[in-house]
Amino acid sequence: MSAHDLAIDVLLGLGAGIELLCCAGVLLARDTLDRLHYSAAAATLGPVLIAAAILIDESLSSSGITTLVVVAFLIALGPGLTIATARATHPRHEDRVLRLGEPEEEPG
Amino acid sequence: MNAYLLAGTVLLAALFPLGLFAALAPPLDGLVAVQLGATVCTLVFLLLAEGFGRSVYFGVPLVLSVGSFVGSLACARFFDRLE
């Protein structure tokens, strides 16, 4: 096995392993916000490793550039989606106010 | 079977528990599972395209990465305004 193949196998193994860990995290986490941490992590580190493996093979061919664009979309759009879901999770409809860096006000 | 097809198949298997969880969990928890499933699905298509060695298949994850974002964002906004 050459260094080229070994690097691809290691990157693919790490990428797929991280995605599997994130899946387990989403299934086992306590609440929605905890699950969002795992979902957001799955959209960053795993895709980068998998894209690196593909780029080793393809370099900057059309497939390699498309891979880069797909991973750029995942990384750029993921945080917005995470924030939108976290906003939907917050129970502000129960007159609770969310301020960053401060403890939440208790209702009533 | 090369390493790409193997990794894609393993990730494809991870979609089944996520789908089951999304069907049975409360709506917002299910939405998070669907978002993760979309990410995993995008990577599966990327891996399968490389594994089969067909550059034309790379269009599928490209469209899915944008389309799943729009759909998940619409769902999140819907749940945000539901109550």
N, CA and C atoms of all chains as a GROMACS GRO file, in nm:
protein
  573
    1MET      N    1   0.085  -0.120   0.000
    1MET     CA    2   0.000   0.000   0.000
    1MET      C    3   0.088   0.125   0.000
    2SER      N    4   0.066   0.213  -0.094
    2SER     CA    5   0.149   0.334  -0.105
    2SER      C    6   0.103   0.438  -0.003
    3ALA      N    7   0.186   0.542   0.014
    3ALA     CA    8   0.150   0.651   0.106
    3ALA      C    9   0.024   0.722   0.059
    4HIS      N   10   0.008   0.728  -0.073
    4HIS     CA   11  -0.111   0.791  -0.132
    4HIS      C   12  -0.239   0.717  -0.088
    5ASP      N   13  -0.237   0.585  -0.102
    5ASP     CA   14  -0.355   0.506  -0.062
    5ASP      C   15  -0.377   0.511   0.089
    6LEU      N   16  -0.266   0.509   0.164
    6LEU     CA   17  -0.277   0.511   0.310
    6LEU      C   18  -0.340   0.644   0.356
    7ALA      N   19  -0.296   0.754   0.295
    7ALA     CA   20  -0.352   0.885   0.333
    7ALA      C   21  -0.502   0.890   0.304
    8ILE      N   22  -0.542   0.836   0.188
    8ILE     CA   23  -0.684   0.835   0.154
    8ILE      C   24  -0.764   0.750   0.252
    9ASP      N   25  -0.711   0.632   0.285
    9ASP     CA   26  -0.783   0.545   0.378
    9ASP      C   27  -0.797   0.608   0.515
   10VAL      N   28  -0.688   0.671   0.562
   10VAL     CA   29  -0.694   0.734   0.694
   10VAL      C   30  -0.794   0.850   0.695
   11LEU      N   31  -0.789   0.934   0.593
   11LEU     CA   32  -0.882   1.048   0.588
   11LEU      C   33  -1.026   1.002   0.576
   12LEU      N   34  -1.052   0.901   0.493
   12LEU     CA   35  -1.188   0.850   0.480
   12LEU      C   36  -1.235   0.786   0.610
   13GLY      N   37  -1.146   0.711   0.676
   13GLY     CA   38  -1.184   0.648   0.802
   13GLY      C   39  -1.216   0.750   0.909
   14LEU      N   40  -1.132   0.854   0.917
   14LEU     CA   41  -1.157   0.959   1.016
   14LEU      C   42  -1.287   1.034   0.985
   15GLY      N   43  -1.305   1.069   0.858
   15GLY     CA   44  -1.426   1.142   0.820
   15GLY      C   45  -1.552   1.064   0.847
   16ALA      N   46  -1.553   0.938   0.804
   16ALA     CA   47  -1.673   0.855   0.828
   16ALA      C   48  -1.692   0.828   0.976
   17GLY      N   49  -1.582   0.809   1.049
   17GLY     CA   50  -1.593   0.785   1.193
   17GLY      C   51  -1.652   0.905   1.265
   18ILE      N   52  -1.609   1.024   1.228
   18ILE     CA   53  -1.663   1.145   1.292
   18ILE      C   54  -1.811   1.159   1.261
   19GLU      N   55  -1.849   1.131   1.138
   19GLU     CA   56  -1.992   1.138   1.104
   19GLU      C   57  -2.073   1.036   1.186
   20LEU      N   58  -2.019   0.917   1.204
   20LEU     CA   59  -2.090   0.816   1.283
   20LEU      C   60  -2.101   0.860   1.429
   21LEU      N   61  -1.993   0.920   1.482
   21LEU     CA   62  -1.998   0.969   1.620
   21LEU      C   63  -2.105   1.078   1.635
   22CYS      N   64  -2.114   1.165   1.536
   22CYS     CA   65  -2.216   1.271   1.541
   22CYS      C   66  -2.356   1.212   1.533
   23CYS      N   67  -2.373   1.108   1.453
   23CYS     CA   68  -2.504   1.041   1.447
   23CYS      C   69  -2.539   0.983   1.584
   24ALA      N   70  -2.442   0.916   1.647
   24ALA     CA   71  -2.466   0.860   1.780
   24ALA      C   72  -2.496   0.971   1.878
   25GLY      N   73  -2.426   1.084   1.866
   25GLY     CA   74  -2.451   1.197   1.956
   25GLY      C   75  -2.592   1.251   1.942
   26VAL      N   76  -2.639   1.265   1.819
   26VAL     CA   77  -2.776   1.315   1.799
   26VAL      C   78  -2.877   1.216   1.857
   27LEU      N   79  -2.851   1.088   1.842
   27LEU     CA   80  -2.948   0.988   1.891
   27LEU      C   81  -2.948   0.982   2.044
   28LEU      N   82  -2.834   1.010   2.108
   28LEU     CA   83  -2.823   0.985   2.252
   28LEU      C   84  -2.825   1.112   2.337
   29ALA      N   85  -2.821   1.230   2.276
   29ALA     CA   86  -2.812   1.354   2.353
   29ALA      C   87  -2.940   1.378   2.433
   30ARG      N   88  -2.928   1.466   2.536
   30ARG     CA   89  -3.041   1.486   2.627
   30ARG      C   90  -3.152   1.568   2.566
   31ASP      N   91  -3.118   1.683   2.505
   31ASP     CA   92  -3.222   1.772   2.454
   31ASP      C   93  -3.183   1.825   2.315
   32THR      N   94  -3.270   1.912   2.263
   32THR     CA   95  -3.253   1.957   2.124
   32THR      C   96  -3.124   2.037   2.106
   33LEU      N   97  -3.093   2.126   2.202
   33LEU     CA   98  -2.973   2.208   2.187
   33LEU      C   99  -2.846   2.121   2.189
   34ASP      N  100  -2.846   2.019   2.273
   34ASP     CA  101  -2.731   1.927   2.273
   34ASP      C  102  -2.720   1.856   2.139
   35ARG      N  103  -2.833   1.818   2.085
   35ARG     CA  104  -2.831   1.749   1.954
   35ARG      C  105  -2.777   1.843   1.845
   36LEU      N  106  -2.809   1.973   1.857
   36LEU     CA  107  -2.762   2.068   1.756
   36LEU      C  108  -2.609   2.076   1.752
   37HIS      N  109  -2.545   2.060   1.869
   37HIS     CA  110  -2.399   2.062   1.871
   37HIS      C  111  -2.342   1.952   1.780
   38TYR      N  112  -2.400   1.834   1.793
   38TYR     CA  113  -2.350   1.721   1.713
   38TYR      C  114  -2.384   1.741   1.565
   39SER      N  115  -2.503   1.793   1.538
   39SER     CA  116  -2.542   1.816   1.399
   39SER      C  117  -2.451   1.919   1.332
   40ALA      N  118  -2.417   2.025   1.407
   40ALA     CA  119  -2.328   2.128   1.351
   40ALA      C  120  -2.187   2.074   1.329
   41ALA      N  121  -2.141   1.990   1.422
   41ALA     CA  122  -2.006   1.933   1.406
   41ALA      C  123  -1.999   1.844   1.284
   42ALA      N  124  -2.109   1.774   1.255
   42ALA     CA  125  -2.110   1.683   1.140
   42ALA      C  126  -2.100   1.759   1.008
   43ALA      N  127  -2.137   1.887   1.009
   43ALA     CA  128  -2.134   1.966   0.884
   43ALA      C  129  -2.001   2.036   0.863
   44THR      N  130  -1.904   2.016   0.953
   44THR     CA  131  -1.775   2.085   0.936
   44THR      C  132  -1.658   1.987   0.923
   45LEU      N  133  -1.628   1.917   1.031
   45LEU     CA  134  -1.502   1.840   1.032
   45LEU      C  135  -1.506   1.719   0.939
   46GLY      N  136  -1.615   1.643   0.945
   46GLY     CA  137  -1.625   1.523   0.860
   46GLY      C  138  -1.615   1.553   0.711
   47PRO      N  139  -1.695   1.649   0.662
   47PRO     CA  140  -1.685   1.683   0.519
   47PRO      C  141  -1.547   1.730   0.476
   48VAL      N  142  -1.477   1.804   0.564
   48VAL     CA  143  -1.342   1.851   0.528
   48VAL      C  144  -1.248   1.733   0.508
   49LEU      N  145  -1.255   1.634   0.598
   49LEU     CA  146  -1.166   1.518   0.586
   49LEU      C  147  -1.199   1.436   0.462
   50ILE      N  148  -1.328   1.417   0.436
   50ILE     CA  149  -1.368   1.339   0.318
   50ILE      C  150  -1.329   1.413   0.190
   51ALA      N  151  -1.348   1.546   0.190
   51ALA     CA  152  -1.308   1.623   0.072
   51ALA      C  153  -1.158   1.618   0.052
   52ALA      N  154  -1.080   1.618   0.160
   52ALA     CA  155  -0.935   1.607   0.148
   52ALA      C  156  -0.895   1.475   0.082
   53ALA      N  157  -0.965   1.368   0.120
   53ALA     CA  158  -0.936   1.238   0.060
   53ALA      C  159  -0.966   1.240  -0.091
   54ILE      N  160  -1.080   1.299  -0.127
   54ILE     CA  161  -1.116   1.304  -0.269
   54ILE      C  162  -1.018   1.393  -0.347
   55LEU      N  163  -0.976   1.504  -0.283
   55LEU     CA  164  -0.884   1.595  -0.352
   55LEU      C  165  -0.746   1.533  -0.373
   56ILE      N  166  -0.706   1.443  -0.284
   56ILE     CA  167  -0.578   1.373  -0.305
   56ILE      C  168  -0.584   1.294  -0.436
   57ASP      N  169  -0.700   1.233  -0.462
   57ASP     CA  170  -0.716   1.155  -0.585
   57ASP      C  171  -0.737   1.243  -0.707
   58GLU      N  172  -0.822   1.343  -0.692
   58GLU     CA  173  -0.871   1.418  -0.809
   58GLU      C  174  -0.793   1.546  -0.835
   59SER      N  175  -0.719   1.595  -0.735
   59SER     CA  176  -0.658   1.729  -0.736
   59SER      C  177  -0.761   1.833  -0.782
   60LEU      N  178  -0.729   1.920  -0.873
   60LEU     CA  179  -0.825   2.024  -0.911
   60LEU      C  180  -0.892   1.994  -1.045
   61SER      N  181  -0.938   1.871  -1.062
   61SER     CA  182  -1.020   1.840  -1.179
   61SER      C  183  -1.161   1.892  -1.153
   62SER      N  184  -1.253   1.868  -1.246
   62SER     CA  185  -1.390   1.916  -1.226
   62SER      C  186  -1.454   1.849  -1.104
   63SER      N  187  -1.422   1.721  -1.084
   63SER     CA  188  -1.476   1.652  -0.967
   63SER      C  189  -1.421   1.711  -0.838
   64GLY      N  190  -1.292   1.741  -0.838
   64GLY     CA  191  -1.231   1.799  -0.718
   64GLY      C  192  -1.288   1.937  -0.687
   65ILE      N  193  -1.307   2.017  -0.789
   65ILE     CA  194  -1.362   2.152  -0.766
   65ILE      C  195  -1.506   2.141  -0.718
   66THR      N  196  -1.584   2.050  -0.776
   66THR     CA  197  -1.722   2.031  -0.729
   66THR      C  198  -1.724   1.987  -0.584
   67THR      N  199  -1.631   1.899  -0.547
   67THR     CA  200  -1.620   1.857  -0.407
   67THR      C  201  -1.592   1.976  -0.317
   68LEU      N  202  -1.500   2.062  -0.359
   68LEU     CA  203  -1.469   2.181  -0.280
   68LEU      C  204  -1.592   2.270  -0.263
   69VAL      N  205  -1.668   2.285  -0.372
   69VAL     CA  206  -1.787   2.371  -0.365
   69VAL      C  207  -1.891   2.311  -0.271
   70VAL      N  208  -1.911   2.178  -0.279
   70VAL     CA  209  -2.010   2.113  -0.192
   70VAL      C  210  -1.972   2.132  -0.045
   71VAL      N  211  -1.845   2.109  -0.013
   71VAL     CA  212  -1.801   2.124   0.126
   71VAL      C  213  -1.807   2.271   0.169
   72ALA      N  214  -1.776   2.362   0.078
   72ALA     CA  215  -1.789   2.505   0.111
   72ALA      C  216  -1.934   2.540   0.142
   73PHE      N  217  -2.028   2.485   0.066
   73PHE     CA  218  -2.170   2.508   0.095
   73PHE      C  219  -2.206   2.454   0.233
   74LEU      N  220  -2.161   2.332   0.262
   74LEU     CA  221  -2.195   2.270   0.391
   74LEU      C  222  -2.141   2.355   0.506
   75ILE      N  223  -2.018   2.401   0.493
   75ILE     CA  224  -1.955   2.477   0.601
   75ILE      C  225  -2.017   2.616   0.613
   76ALA      N  226  -2.048   2.678   0.498
   76ALA     CA  227  -2.098   2.815   0.502
   76ALA      C  228  -2.245   2.822   0.545
   77LEU      N  229  -2.325   2.724   0.504
   77LEU     CA  230  -2.468   2.730   0.530
   77LEU      C  231  -2.507   2.663   0.661
   78GLY      N  232  -2.422   2.573   0.712
   78GLY     CA  233  -2.456   2.499   0.833
   78GLY      C  234  -2.483   2.587   0.955
   79PRO      N  235  -2.396   2.684   0.986
   79PRO     CA  236  -2.421   2.767   1.104
   79PRO      C  237  -2.554   2.843   1.100
   80GLY      N  238  -2.592   2.893   0.983
   80GLY     CA  239  -2.721   2.962   0.972
   80GLY      C  240  -2.836   2.871   1.005
   81LEU      N  241  -2.826   2.748   0.958
   81LEU     CA  242  -2.930   2.649   0.986
   81LEU      C  243  -2.934   2.614   1.135
   82THR      N  244  -2.817   2.602   1.195
   82THR     CA  245  -2.810   2.572   1.338
   82THR      C  246  -2.872   2.685   1.420
   83ILE      N  247  -2.842   2.808   1.382
   83ILE     CA  248  -2.897   2.923   1.456
   83ILE      C  249  -3.049   2.928   1.440
   84ALA      N  250  -3.099   2.906   1.318
   84ALA     CA  251  -3.244   2.909   1.296
   84ALA      C  252  -3.314   2.800   1.378
   85THR      N  253  -3.255   2.681   1.385
   85THR     CA  254  -3.316   2.573   1.463
   85THR      C  255  -3.309   2.604   1.612
   86ALA      N  256  -3.197   2.661   1.658
   86ALA     CA  257  -3.186   2.696   1.799
   86ALA      C  258  -3.288   2.803   1.837
   87ARG      N  259  -3.312   2.897   1.748
   87ARG     CA  260  -3.414   2.999   1.775
   87ARG      C  261  -3.552   2.937   1.787
   88ALA      N  262  -3.579   2.840   1.701
   88ALA     CA  263  -3.711   2.773   1.709
   88ALA      C  264  -3.724   2.692   1.837
   89THR      N  265  -3.610   2.648   1.892
   89THR     CA  266  -3.612   2.567   2.013
   89THR      C  267  -3.642   2.651   2.137
   90HIS      N  268  -3.596   2.776   2.136
   90HIS     CA  269  -3.606   2.855   2.258
   90HIS      C  270  -3.752   2.887   2.292
   91PRO      N  271  -3.792   2.863   2.417
   91PRO     CA  272  -3.933   2.883   2.453
   91PRO      C  273  -3.965   3.028   2.486
   92ARG      N  274  -3.937   3.120   2.394
   92ARG     CA  275  -3.964   3.259   2.426
   92ARG      C  276  -4.114   3.289   2.421
   93HIS      N  277  -4.189   3.194   2.364
   93HIS     CA  278  -4.334   3.213   2.363
   93HIS      C  279  -4.390   3.205   2.504
   94GLU      N  280  -4.310   3.153   2.596
   94GLU     CA  281  -4.354   3.146   2.735
   94GLU      C  282  -4.300   3.265   2.814
   95ASP      N  283  -4.279   3.379   2.745
   95ASP     CA  284  -4.231   3.503   2.807
   95ASP      C  285  -4.093   3.489   2.868
   96ARG      N  286  -4.010   3.403   2.815
   96ARG     CA  287  -3.872   3.394   2.861
   96ARG      C  288  -3.784   3.469   2.763
   97VAL      N  289  -3.686   3.544   2.815
   97VAL     CA  290  -3.601   3.629   2.732
   97VAL      C  291  -3.463   3.566   2.722
   98LEU      N  292  -3.408   3.565   2.601
   98LEU     CA  293  -3.275   3.506   2.580
   98LEU      C  294  -3.174   3.618   2.560
   99ARG      N  295  -3.076   3.629   2.651
   99ARG     CA  296  -2.967   3.726   2.633
   99ARG      C  297  -2.836   3.650   2.640
  100LEU      N  298  -2.751   3.674   2.542
  100LEU     CA  299  -2.625   3.601   2.539
  100LEU      C  300  -2.538   3.643   2.657
  101GLY      N  301  -2.475   3.549   2.723
  101GLY     CA  302  -2.382   3.577   2.831
  101GLY      C  303  -2.447   3.601   2.965
  102GLU      N  304  -2.579   3.598   2.971
  102GLU     CA  305  -2.647   3.618   3.098
  102GLU      C  306  -2.737   3.499   3.126
  103PRO      N  307  -2.760   3.468   3.253
  103PRO     CA  308  -2.855   3.360   3.283
  103PRO      C  309  -2.995   3.399   3.239
  104GLU      N  310  -3.071   3.298   3.197
  104GLU     CA  311  -3.207   3.324   3.149
  104GLU      C  312  -3.297   3.371   3.262
  105GLU      N  313  -3.390   3.460   3.228
  105GLU     CA  314  -3.491   3.503   3.326
  105GLU      C  315  -3.590   3.390   3.349
  106GLU      N  316  -3.626   3.374   3.472
  106GLU     CA  317  -3.727   3.273   3.503
  106GLU      C  318  -3.865   3.327   3.469
  107PRO      N  319  -3.954   3.246   3.417
  107PRO     CA  320  -4.089   3.294   3.384
  107PRO      C  321  -4.166   3.334   3.509
  108GLY      N  322  -4.256   3.426   3.493
  108GLY     CA  323  -4.342   3.467   3.603
  108GLY      C  324  -4.283   3.585   3.672
  109MET      N  325  -1.464  -0.360  -0.430
  109MET     CA  326  -1.515  -0.241  -0.360
  109MET      C  327  -1.397  -0.158  -0.309
  110ASN      N  328  -1.392  -0.031  -0.347
  110ASN     CA  329  -1.282   0.054  -0.300
  110ASN      C  330  -1.321   0.124  -0.169
  111ALA      N  331  -1.226   0.205  -0.118
  111ALA     CA  332  -1.246   0.268   0.013
  111ALA      C  333  -1.362   0.368   0.010
  112TYR      N  334  -1.381   0.434  -0.105
  112TYR     CA  335  -1.490   0.532  -0.113
  112TYR      C  336  -1.626   0.464  -0.104
  113LEU      N  337  -1.641   0.354  -0.175
  113LEU     CA  338  -1.769   0.283  -0.172
  113LEU      C  339  -1.795   0.225  -0.032
  114LEU      N  340  -1.688   0.178   0.032
  114LEU     CA  341  -1.703   0.124   0.168
  114LEU      C  342  -1.747   0.233   0.265
  115ALA      N  343  -1.680   0.348   0.260
  115ALA     CA  344  -1.717   0.459   0.350
  115ALA      C  345  -1.860   0.507   0.319
  116GLY      N  346  -1.895   0.514   0.190
  116GLY     CA  347  -2.030   0.556   0.154
  116GLY      C  348  -2.135   0.458   0.203
  117THR      N  349  -2.106   0.330   0.196
  117THR     CA  350  -2.202   0.229   0.242
  117THR      C  351  -2.220   0.236   0.394
  118VAL      N  352  -2.108   0.256   0.466
  118VAL     CA  353  -2.117   0.268   0.612
  118VAL      C  354  -2.202   0.389   0.651
  119LEU      N  355  -2.177   0.502   0.585
  119LEU     CA  356  -2.256   0.622   0.616
  119LEU      C  357  -2.401   0.605   0.574
  120LEU      N  358  -2.424   0.532   0.467
  120LEU     CA  359  -2.562   0.506   0.424
  120LEU      C  360  -2.637   0.426   0.531
  121ALA      N  361  -2.567   0.332   0.595
  121ALA     CA  362  -2.631   0.254   0.702
  121ALA      C  363  -2.666   0.343   0.820
  122ALA      N  364  -2.588   0.449   0.842
  122ALA     CA  365  -2.616   0.540   0.954
  122ALA      C  366  -2.743   0.620   0.933
  123LEU      N  367  -2.793   0.624   0.810
  123LEU     CA  368  -2.915   0.702   0.784
  123LEU      C  369  -3.040   0.634   0.841
  124PHE      N  370  -3.037   0.502   0.855
  124PHE     CA  371  -3.158   0.432   0.900
  124PHE      C  372  -3.196   0.466   1.044
  125PRO      N  373  -3.103   0.460   1.142
  125PRO     CA  374  -3.143   0.502   1.277
  125PRO      C  375  -3.182   0.649   1.284
  126LEU      N  376  -3.118   0.733   1.201
  126LEU     CA  377  -3.157   0.875   1.200
  126LEU      C  378  -3.299   0.892   1.149
  127GLY      N  379  -3.335   0.818   1.044
  127GLY     CA  380  -3.471   0.826   0.991
  127GLY      C  381  -3.573   0.776   1.090
  128LEU      N  382  -3.540   0.669   1.160
  128LEU     CA  383  -3.631   0.616   1.263
  128LEU      C  384  -3.649   0.716   1.375
  129PHE      N  385  -3.538   0.777   1.416
  129PHE     CA  386  -3.544   0.878   1.523
  129PHE      C  387  -3.627   0.997   1.478
  130ALA      N  388  -3.607   1.043   1.354
  130ALA     CA  389  -3.681   1.159   1.304
  130ALA      C  390  -3.830   1.131   1.298
  131ALA      N  391  -3.867   1.006   1.273
  131ALA     CA  392  -4.009   0.972   1.264
  131ALA      C  393  -4.074   0.964   1.402
  132LEU      N  394  -3.998   0.927   1.504
  132LEU     CA  395  -4.057   0.899   1.635
  132LEU      C  396  -4.035   1.011   1.736
  133ALA      N  397  -3.936   1.095   1.717
  133ALA     CA  398  -3.901   1.197   1.817
  133ALA      C  399  -3.994   1.317   1.805
  134PRO      N  400  -3.992   1.407   1.906
  134PRO     CA  401  -4.065   1.534   1.894
  134PRO      C  402  -4.018   1.613   1.771
  135PRO      N  403  -4.102   1.705   1.721
  135PRO     CA  404  -4.072   1.768   1.591
  135PRO      C  405  -3.935   1.834   1.581
  136LEU      N  406  -3.896   1.913   1.681
  136LEU     CA  407  -3.767   1.984   1.668
  136LEU      C  408  -3.649   1.889   1.677
  137ASP      N  409  -3.660   1.787   1.763
  137ASP     CA  410  -3.554   1.686   1.768
  137ASP      C  411  -3.546   1.612   1.634
  138GLY      N  412  -3.662   1.584   1.577
  138GLY     CA  413  -3.665   1.519   1.447
  138GLY      C  414  -3.606   1.606   1.338
  139LEU      N  415  -3.627   1.739   1.349
  139LEU     CA  416  -3.569   1.830   1.250
  139LEU      C  417  -3.417   1.827   1.255
  140VAL      N  418  -3.362   1.821   1.376
  140VAL     CA  419  -3.216   1.813   1.388
  140VAL      C  420  -3.165   1.684   1.325
  141ALA      N  421  -3.238   1.575   1.348
  141ALA     CA  422  -3.198   1.447   1.287
  141ALA      C  423  -3.206   1.454   1.134
  142VAL      N  424  -3.308   1.523   1.083
  142VAL     CA  425  -3.321   1.537   0.938
  142VAL      C  426  -3.205   1.621   0.882
  143GLN      N  427  -3.166   1.727   0.955
  143GLN     CA  428  -3.054   1.810   0.910
  143GLN      C  429  -2.925   1.728   0.904
  144LEU      N  430  -2.903   1.649   1.009
  144LEU     CA  431  -2.783   1.564   1.007
  144LEU      C  432  -2.792   1.460   0.896
  145GLY      N  433  -2.912   1.407   0.877
  145GLY     CA  434  -2.931   1.310   0.769
  145GLY      C  435  -2.902   1.370   0.633
  146ALA      N  436  -2.939   1.496   0.613
  146ALA     CA  437  -2.911   1.561   0.485
  146ALA      C  438  -2.760   1.577   0.464
  147THR      N  439  -2.689   1.613   0.571
  147THR     CA  440  -2.542   1.625   0.561
  147THR      C  441  -2.480   1.490   0.527
  148VAL      N  442  -2.524   1.386   0.600
  148VAL     CA  443  -2.469   1.252   0.576
  148VAL      C  444  -2.502   1.207   0.434
  149CYS      N  445  -2.624   1.236   0.390
  149CYS     CA  446  -2.666   1.195   0.255
  149CYS      C  447  -2.581   1.265   0.148
  150THR      N  448  -2.551   1.393   0.171
  150THR     CA  449  -2.465   1.466   0.077
  150THR      C  450  -2.328   1.399   0.068
  151LEU      N  451  -2.274   1.362   0.184
  151LEU     CA  452  -2.142   1.297   0.184
  151LEU      C  453  -2.148   1.159   0.119
  152VAL      N  454  -2.259   1.088   0.140
  152VAL     CA  455  -2.274   0.956   0.078
  152VAL      C  456  -2.271   0.969  -0.074
  153PHE      N  457  -2.346   1.066  -0.128
  153PHE     CA  458  -2.346   1.084  -0.274
  153PHE      C  459  -2.208   1.126  -0.325
  154LEU      N  460  -2.139   1.209  -0.244
  154LEU     CA  461  -2.004   1.250  -0.282
  154LEU      C  462  -1.911   1.129  -0.290
  155LEU      N  463  -1.919   1.044  -0.187
  155LEU     CA  464  -1.833   0.925  -0.182
  155LEU      C  465  -1.868   0.826  -0.293
  156LEU      N  466  -1.997   0.807  -0.318
  156LEU     CA  467  -2.037   0.712  -0.422
  156LEU      C  468  -1.995   0.763  -0.561
  157ALA      N  469  -2.007   0.895  -0.581
  157ALA     CA  470  -1.965   0.951  -0.710
  157ALA      C  471  -1.817   0.926  -0.735
  158GLU      N  472  -1.736   0.947  -0.630
  158GLU     CA  473  -1.592   0.924  -0.644
  158GLU      C  474  -1.562   0.774  -0.656
  159GLY      N  475  -1.638   0.694  -0.579
  159GLY     CA  476  -1.616   0.550  -0.581
  159GLY      C  477  -1.647   0.488  -0.715
  160PHE      N  478  -1.753   0.537  -0.781
  160PHE     CA  479  -1.788   0.485  -0.913
  160PHE      C  480  -1.705   0.549  -1.024
  161GLY      N  481  -1.633   0.657  -0.991
  161GLY     CA  482  -1.546   0.720  -1.090
  161GLY      C  483  -1.620   0.792  -1.201
  162ARG      N  484  -1.740   0.842  -1.171
  162ARG     CA  485  -1.819   0.914  -1.272
  162ARG      C  486  -1.832   1.059  -1.229
  163SER      N  487  -1.767   1.150  -1.302
  163SER     CA  488  -1.767   1.290  -1.259
  163SER      C  489  -1.906   1.353  -1.269
  164VAL      N  490  -1.991   1.297  -1.356
  164VAL     CA  491  -2.125   1.356  -1.372
  164VAL      C  492  -2.209   1.336  -1.247
  165TYR      N  493  -2.178   1.235  -1.166
  165TYR     CA  494  -2.253   1.209  -1.044
  165TYR      C  495  -2.229   1.315  -0.938
  166PHE      N  496  -2.124   1.396  -0.952
  166PHE     CA  497  -2.094   1.496  -0.851
  166PHE      C  498  -2.197   1.609  -0.849
  167GLY      N  499  -2.282   1.617  -0.949
  167GLY     CA  500  -2.387   1.719  -0.948
  167GLY      C  501  -2.492   1.693  -0.842
  168VAL      N  502  -2.512   1.565  -0.809
  168VAL     CA  503  -2.617   1.531  -0.712
  168VAL      C  504  -2.588   1.590  -0.573
  169PRO      N  505  -2.468   1.566  -0.514
  169PRO     CA  506  -2.443   1.628  -0.384
  169PRO      C  507  -2.439   1.780  -0.389
  170LEU      N  508  -2.402   1.835  -0.504
  170LEU     CA  509  -2.399   1.981  -0.517
  170LEU      C  510  -2.540   2.038  -0.503
  171VAL      N  511  -2.636   1.977  -0.571
  171VAL     CA  512  -2.775   2.022  -0.562
  171VAL      C  513  -2.832   1.992  -0.424
  172LEU      N  514  -2.799   1.875  -0.371
  172LEU     CA  515  -2.855   1.836  -0.241
  172LEU      C  516  -2.807   1.927  -0.129
  173SER      N  517  -2.681   1.971  -0.135
  173SER     CA  518  -2.629   2.055  -0.027
  173SER      C  519  -2.706   2.186  -0.018
  174VAL      N  520  -2.744   2.242  -0.132
  174VAL     CA  521  -2.820   2.368  -0.131
  174VAL      C  522  -2.968   2.340  -0.104
  175GLY      N  523  -3.023   2.238  -0.170
  175GLY     CA  524  -3.166   2.208  -0.153
  175GLY      C  525  -3.202   2.168  -0.012
  176SER      N  526  -3.117   2.088   0.053
  176SER     CA  527  -3.147   2.046   0.190
  176SER      C  528  -3.139   2.165   0.285
  177PHE      N  529  -3.048   2.257   0.256
  177PHE     CA  530  -3.041   2.378   0.340
  177PHE      C  531  -3.170   2.458   0.332
  178VAL      N  532  -3.220   2.478   0.212
  178VAL     CA  533  -3.342   2.556   0.195
  178VAL      C  534  -3.461   2.487   0.264
  179GLY      N  535  -3.473   2.356   0.246
  179GLY     CA  536  -3.584   2.283   0.307
  179GLY      C  537  -3.577   2.283   0.458
  180SER      N  538  -3.458   2.260   0.514
  180SER     CA  539  -3.444   2.258   0.660
  180SER      C  540  -3.468   2.396   0.718
  181LEU      N  541  -3.420   2.500   0.648
  181LEU     CA  542  -3.441   2.636   0.697
  181LEU      C  543  -3.590   2.671   0.696
  182ALA      N  544  -3.661   2.628   0.594
  182ALA     CA  545  -3.806   2.652   0.589
  182ALA      C  546  -3.876   2.582   0.705
  183CYS      N  547  -3.836   2.459   0.735
  183CYS     CA  548  -3.895   2.386   0.848
  183CYS      C  549  -3.865   2.456   0.980
  184ALA      N  550  -3.739   2.501   0.996
  184ALA     CA  551  -3.702   2.568   1.121
  184ALA      C  552  -3.782   2.696   1.139
  185ARG      N  553  -3.799   2.772   1.032
  185ARG     CA  554  -3.879   2.896   1.042
  185ARG      C  555  -4.025   2.864   1.070
  186PHE      N  556  -4.073   2.754   1.012
  186PHE     CA  557  -4.211   2.713   1.036
  186PHE      C  558  -4.232   2.681   1.184
  187PHE      N  559  -4.142   2.603   1.242
  187PHE     CA  560  -4.156   2.568   1.383
  187PHE      C  561  -4.138   2.690   1.472
  188ASP      N  562  -4.055   2.785   1.426
  188ASP     CA  563  -4.033   2.906   1.504
  188ASP      C  564  -4.161   2.988   1.515
  189ARG      N  565  -4.241   2.989   1.411
  189ARG     CA  566  -4.362   3.072   1.409
  189ARG      C  567  -4.488   2.994   1.443
  190LEU      N  568  -4.470   2.867   1.478
  190LEU     CA  569  -4.588   2.781   1.495
  190LEU      C  570  -4.673   2.825   1.613
  191GLU      N  571  -4.607   2.863   1.726
  191GLU     CA  572  -4.684   2.895   1.847
  191GLU      C  573  -4.700   3.046   1.861
   0.00000   0.00000   0.00000
